[in-house]
Amino acid sequence: MTDDKLAQLERWLDDICPALGVPRGQVREVTGELLAVASEVAHGACRPGAPLTLFLLGVVAAGDPEGFPERVRAAAAVVREQLS
């Protein structure tokens, strides 16, 4: 990802996280993980599976906002296991 695209992504997340009531700092913790999983699914299972897989990770992460980075990481590991 180019520096310009990364800066654009950061600005988007800075805007959308508060609008959705999601803690920006915790999203920052898992942004790289989510982008990596999306790429792995898009290039492994199927391209349209990437956004739906990220939605499913979001479903797993739902609940206590304090613990969602750990839940995202655990769910991402399950996705990777299914891809291998």
VMD Tcl script that builds the backbone (N, CA, C; Angstrom):
set m [mol new atoms 252]
animate dup $m
set s [atomselect $m all]
$s set {name element resname resid chain x y z} {
  {N N MET 1 A 0.858 -1.171 0.000}
  {CA C MET 1 A 0.000 0.000 0.000}
  {C C MET 1 A 0.903 1.233 0.000}
  {N N THR 2 A 0.600 2.171 -0.879}
  {CA C THR 2 A 1.404 3.387 -0.955}
  {C C THR 2 A 1.170 4.252 0.280}
  {N N ASP 3 A 2.105 5.152 0.529}
  {CA C ASP 3 A 1.962 6.064 1.666}
  {C C ASP 3 A 0.700 6.906 1.548}
  {N N ASP 4 A 0.364 7.321 0.309}
  {CA C ASP 4 A -0.838 8.121 0.092}
  {C C ASP 4 A -2.101 7.320 0.427}
  {N N LYS 5 A -2.139 6.067 -0.018}
  {CA C LYS 5 A -3.299 5.207 0.271}
  {C C LYS 5 A -3.395 4.931 1.766}
  {N N LEU 6 A -2.251 4.716 2.406}
  {CA C LEU 6 A -2.246 4.465 3.846}
  {C C LEU 6 A -2.748 5.690 4.607}
  {N N ALA 7 A -2.323 6.870 4.187}
  {CA C ALA 7 A -2.793 8.105 4.838}
  {C C ALA 7 A -4.292 8.286 4.618}
  {N N GLN 8 A -4.759 7.971 3.419}
  {CA C GLN 8 A -6.190 8.055 3.115}
  {C C GLN 8 A -6.974 7.078 3.994}
  {N N LEU 9 A -6.453 5.863 4.147}
  {CA C LEU 9 A -7.097 4.864 5.008}
  {C C LEU 9 A -7.167 5.359 6.445}
  {N N GLU 10 A -6.064 5.898 6.955}
  {CA C GLU 10 A -6.038 6.394 8.334}
  {C C GLU 10 A -7.060 7.512 8.536}
  {N N ARG 11 A -7.165 8.421 7.571}
  {CA C ARG 11 A -8.161 9.501 7.683}
  {C C ARG 11 A -9.577 8.933 7.689}
  {N N TRP 12 A -9.826 7.948 6.824}
  {CA C TRP 12 A -11.143 7.319 6.775}
  {C C TRP 12 A -11.475 6.678 8.121}
  {N N LEU 13 A -10.533 5.925 8.660}
  {CA C LEU 13 A -10.773 5.259 9.941}
  {C C LEU 13 A -10.947 6.269 11.068}
  {N N ASP 14 A -10.186 7.374 11.009}
  {CA C ASP 14 A -10.346 8.434 12.016}
  {C C ASP 14 A -11.762 9.009 11.989}
  {N N ASP 15 A -12.369 9.039 10.814}
  {CA C ASP 15 A -13.732 9.571 10.678}
  {C C ASP 15 A -14.800 8.525 10.988}
  {N N ILE 16 A -14.639 7.328 10.454}
  {CA C ILE 16 A -15.717 6.337 10.532}
  {C C ILE 16 A -15.800 5.659 11.902}
  {N N CYS 17 A -14.677 5.450 12.559}
  {CA C CYS 17 A -14.719 4.767 13.863}
  {C C CYS 17 A -15.594 5.506 14.868}
  {N N PRO 18 A -15.384 6.809 15.090}
  {CA C PRO 18 A -16.258 7.493 16.044}
  {C C PRO 18 A -17.716 7.535 15.583}
  {N N ALA 19 A -17.914 7.645 14.272}
  {CA C ALA 19 A -19.280 7.681 13.758}
  {C C ALA 19 A -20.017 6.380 14.049}
  {N N LEU 20 A -19.281 5.271 14.087}
  {CA C LEU 20 A -19.888 3.969 14.373}
  {C C LEU 20 A -19.774 3.572 15.845}
  {N N GLY 21 A -19.120 4.429 16.648}
  {CA C GLY 21 A -18.965 4.133 18.067}
  {C C GLY 21 A -17.951 3.045 18.348}
  {N N VAL 22 A -16.956 2.931 17.476}
  {CA C VAL 22 A -15.925 1.904 17.628}
  {C C VAL 22 A -14.643 2.584 18.094}
  {N N PRO 23 A -13.986 2.059 19.131}
  {CA C PRO 23 A -12.757 2.672 19.631}
  {C C PRO 23 A -11.639 2.659 18.576}
  {N N ARG 24 A -11.234 3.840 18.145}
  {CA C ARG 24 A -10.230 3.962 17.078}
  {C C ARG 24 A -8.905 3.312 17.463}
  {N N GLY 25 A -8.486 3.471 18.694}
  {CA C GLY 25 A -7.209 2.900 19.127}
  {C C GLY 25 A -7.178 1.391 18.994}
  {N N GLN 26 A -8.282 0.748 19.302}
  {CA C GLN 26 A -8.327 -0.706 19.202}
  {C C GLN 26 A -8.389 -1.161 17.751}
  {N N VAL 27 A -9.037 -0.375 16.915}
  {CA C VAL 27 A -9.050 -0.694 15.487}
  {C C VAL 27 A -7.626 -0.573 14.941}
  {N N ARG 28 A -6.918 0.436 15.401}
  {CA C ARG 28 A -5.525 0.630 14.971}
  {C C ARG 28 A -4.694 -0.619 15.289}
  {N N GLU 29 A -4.987 -1.265 16.420}
  {CA C GLU 29 A -4.240 -2.471 16.830}
  {C C GLU 29 A -4.385 -3.617 15.840}
  {N N VAL 30 A -5.524 -3.705 15.172}
  {CA C VAL 30 A -5.786 -4.865 14.306}
  {C C VAL 30 A -5.903 -4.508 12.826}
  {N N THR 31 A -5.655 -3.266 12.466}
  {CA C THR 31 A -5.778 -2.863 11.064}
  {C C THR 31 A -4.889 -3.701 10.159}
  {N N GLY 32 A -3.640 -3.853 10.521}
  {CA C GLY 32 A -2.717 -4.646 9.703}
  {C C GLY 32 A -3.167 -6.086 9.573}
  {N N GLU 33 A -3.642 -6.645 10.662}
  {CA C GLU 33 A -4.138 -8.026 10.666}
  {C C GLU 33 A -5.338 -8.180 9.732}
  {N N LEU 34 A -6.266 -7.238 9.812}
  {CA C LEU 34 A -7.458 -7.306 8.962}
  {C C LEU 34 A -7.106 -7.159 7.483}
  {N N LEU 35 A -6.204 -6.238 7.180}
  {CA C LEU 35 A -5.798 -6.068 5.784}
  {C C LEU 35 A -5.091 -7.312 5.261}
  {N N ALA 36 A -4.283 -7.926 6.115}
  {CA C ALA 36 A -3.582 -9.144 5.702}
  {C C ALA 36 A -4.558 -10.282 5.446}
  {N N VAL 37 A -5.529 -10.455 6.327}
  {CA C VAL 37 A -6.515 -11.519 6.143}
  {C C VAL 37 A -7.326 -11.265 4.866}
  {N N ALA 38 A -7.731 -10.030 4.644}
  {CA C ALA 38 A -8.486 -9.716 3.426}
  {C C ALA 38 A -7.683 -10.083 2.184}
  {N N SER 39 A -6.414 -9.756 2.192}
  {CA C SER 39 A -5.552 -10.083 1.058}
  {C C SER 39 A -5.407 -11.590 0.878}
  {N N GLU 40 A -5.217 -12.297 1.982}
  {CA C GLU 40 A -5.057 -13.750 1.911}
  {C C GLU 40 A -6.318 -14.426 1.376}
  {N N VAL 41 A -7.480 -13.970 1.821}
  {CA C VAL 41 A -8.732 -14.556 1.338}
  {C C VAL 41 A -8.927 -14.205 -0.137}
  {N N ALA 42 A -8.694 -12.957 -0.489}
  {CA C ALA 42 A -8.895 -12.522 -1.874}
  {C C ALA 42 A -7.992 -13.270 -2.844}
  {N N HIS 43 A -6.787 -13.590 -2.412}
  {CA C HIS 43 A -5.846 -14.283 -3.289}
  {C C HIS 43 A -5.825 -15.786 -3.067}
  {N N GLY 44 A -6.567 -16.257 -2.071}
  {CA C GLY 44 A -6.603 -17.688 -1.782}
  {C C GLY 44 A -7.963 -18.287 -2.079}
  {N N ALA 45 A -8.920 -18.005 -1.238}
  {CA C ALA 45 A -10.264 -18.597 -1.393}
  {C C ALA 45 A -10.963 -17.983 -2.612}
  {N N CYS 46 A -11.301 -16.716 -2.532}
  {CA C CYS 46 A -11.905 -16.005 -3.662}
  {C C CYS 46 A -11.986 -14.528 -3.320}
  {N N ARG 47 A -11.847 -13.704 -4.324}
  {CA C ARG 47 A -11.833 -12.255 -4.119}
  {C C ARG 47 A -13.091 -11.735 -3.417}
  {N N PRO 48 A -14.301 -12.122 -3.851}
  {CA C PRO 48 A -15.486 -11.596 -3.168}
  {C C PRO 48 A -15.622 -12.108 -1.734}
  {N N GLY 49 A -14.868 -13.112 -1.382}
  {CA C GLY 49 A -14.923 -13.613 -0.017}
  {C C GLY 49 A -14.245 -12.698 0.982}
  {N N ALA 50 A -13.375 -11.808 0.517}
  {CA C ALA 50 A -12.623 -10.942 1.428}
  {C C ALA 50 A -13.531 -10.028 2.254}
  {N N PRO 51 A -14.404 -9.220 1.647}
  {CA C PRO 51 A -15.220 -8.341 2.494}
  {C C PRO 51 A -16.190 -9.110 3.387}
  {N N LEU 52 A -16.697 -10.219 2.879}
  {CA C LEU 52 A -17.619 -11.002 3.711}
  {C C LEU 52 A -16.892 -11.663 4.873}
  {N N THR 53 A -15.666 -12.087 4.640}
  {CA C THR 53 A -14.872 -12.663 5.733}
  {C C THR 53 A -14.594 -11.603 6.788}
  {N N LEU 54 A -14.273 -10.378 6.363}
  {CA C LEU 54 A -14.043 -9.308 7.335}
  {C C LEU 54 A -15.316 -8.975 8.102}
  {N N PHE 55 A -16.450 -9.060 7.428}
  {CA C PHE 55 A -17.723 -8.882 8.136}
  {C C PHE 55 A -17.860 -9.958 9.217}
  {N N LEU 56 A -17.565 -11.199 8.867}
  {CA C LEU 56 A -17.661 -12.285 9.847}
  {C C LEU 56 A -16.707 -12.065 11.013}
  {N N LEU 57 A -15.510 -11.563 10.734}
  {CA C LEU 57 A -14.590 -11.236 11.829}
  {C C LEU 57 A -15.192 -10.152 12.711}
  {N N GLY 58 A -15.895 -9.207 12.105}
  {CA C GLY 58 A -16.573 -8.167 12.882}
  {C C GLY 58 A -17.657 -8.737 13.768}
  {N N VAL 59 A -18.379 -9.715 13.249}
  {CA C VAL 59 A -19.411 -10.375 14.057}
  {C C VAL 59 A -18.763 -11.046 15.263}
  {N N VAL 60 A -17.646 -11.724 15.033}
  {CA C VAL 60 A -16.931 -12.375 16.127}
  {C C VAL 60 A -16.448 -11.338 17.143}
  {N N ALA 61 A -15.996 -10.203 16.648}
  {CA C ALA 61 A -15.437 -9.170 17.526}
  {C C ALA 61 A -16.497 -8.404 18.303}
  {N N ALA 62 A -17.753 -8.518 17.897}
  {CA C ALA 62 A -18.822 -7.747 18.533}
  {C C ALA 62 A -18.927 -8.082 20.017}
  {N N GLY 63 A -19.407 -7.140 20.745}
  {CA C GLY 63 A -19.557 -7.333 22.183}
  {C C GLY 63 A -18.700 -6.329 22.918}
  {N N ASP 64 A -18.032 -6.775 23.935}
  {CA C ASP 64 A -17.193 -5.916 24.760}
  {C C ASP 64 A -16.099 -5.272 23.911}
  {N N PRO 65 A -16.120 -3.934 23.761}
  {CA C PRO 65 A -15.120 -3.296 22.925}
  {C C PRO 65 A -13.702 -3.439 23.461}
  {N N GLU 66 A -13.560 -3.672 24.731}
  {CA C GLU 66 A -12.225 -3.794 25.309}
  {C C GLU 66 A -11.512 -5.069 24.877}
  {N N GLY 67 A -12.253 -6.096 24.504}
  {CA C GLY 67 A -11.609 -7.357 24.167}
  {C C GLY 67 A -11.601 -7.700 22.692}
  {N N PHE 68 A -12.092 -6.770 21.834}
  {CA C PHE 68 A -12.247 -7.192 20.454}
  {C C PHE 68 A -10.938 -7.392 19.696}
  {N N PRO 69 A -9.836 -6.709 19.993}
  {CA C PRO 69 A -8.611 -7.028 19.242}
  {C C PRO 69 A -8.196 -8.496 19.391}
  {N N GLU 70 A -8.321 -9.022 20.575}
  {CA C GLU 70 A -7.962 -10.423 20.801}
  {C C GLU 70 A -8.912 -11.354 20.048}
  {N N ARG 71 A -10.203 -11.026 20.045}
  {CA C ARG 71 A -11.158 -11.860 19.318}
  {C C ARG 71 A -10.917 -11.806 17.818}
  {N N VAL 72 A -10.550 -10.634 17.308}
  {CA C VAL 72 A -10.237 -10.518 15.882}
  {C C VAL 72 A -9.018 -11.363 15.542}
  {N N ARG 73 A -7.991 -11.276 16.365}
  {CA C ARG 73 A -6.774 -12.062 16.097}
  {C C ARG 73 A -7.063 -13.564 16.126}
  {N N ALA 74 A -7.855 -14.003 17.071}
  {CA C ALA 74 A -8.195 -15.430 17.163}
  {C C ALA 74 A -9.013 -15.865 15.949}
  {N N ALA 75 A -9.972 -15.048 15.546}
  {CA C ALA 75 A -10.789 -15.385 14.381}
  {C C ALA 75 A -9.954 -15.361 13.108}
  {N N ALA 76 A -9.021 -14.442 13.007}
  {CA C ALA 76 A -8.141 -14.370 11.842}
  {C C ALA 76 A -7.303 -15.646 11.743}
  {N N ALA 77 A -6.880 -16.171 12.866}
  {CA C ALA 77 A -6.121 -17.428 12.866}
  {C C ALA 77 A -6.973 -18.580 12.336}
  {N N VAL 78 A -8.251 -18.583 12.682}
  {CA C VAL 78 A -9.162 -19.632 12.174}
  {C C VAL 78 A -9.294 -19.489 10.653}
  {N N VAL 79 A -9.437 -18.253 10.162}
  {CA C VAL 79 A -9.537 -18.032 8.718}
  {C C VAL 79 A -8.283 -18.556 8.021}
  {N N ARG 80 A -7.130 -18.210 8.581}
  {CA C ARG 80 A -5.868 -18.667 7.974}
  {C C ARG 80 A -5.774 -20.183 7.963}
  {N N GLU 81 A -6.247 -20.809 9.003}
  {CA C GLU 81 A -6.237 -22.279 9.068}
  {C C GLU 81 A -7.111 -22.862 7.955}
  {N N GLN 82 A -8.248 -22.242 7.717}
  {CA C GLN 82 A -9.139 -22.726 6.658}
  {C C GLN 82 A -8.531 -22.533 5.261}
  {N N LEU 83 A -7.695 -21.510 5.126}
  {CA C LEU 83 A -7.058 -21.252 3.830}
  {C C LEU 83 A -5.915 -22.209 3.527}
  {N N SER 84 A -5.352 -22.804 4.566}
  {CA C SER 84 A -4.194 -23.680 4.317}
  {C C SER 84 A -4.579 -25.103 4.038}
}
mol reanalyze $m
mol bondsrecalc $m
mol representation Tube
mol addrep $m
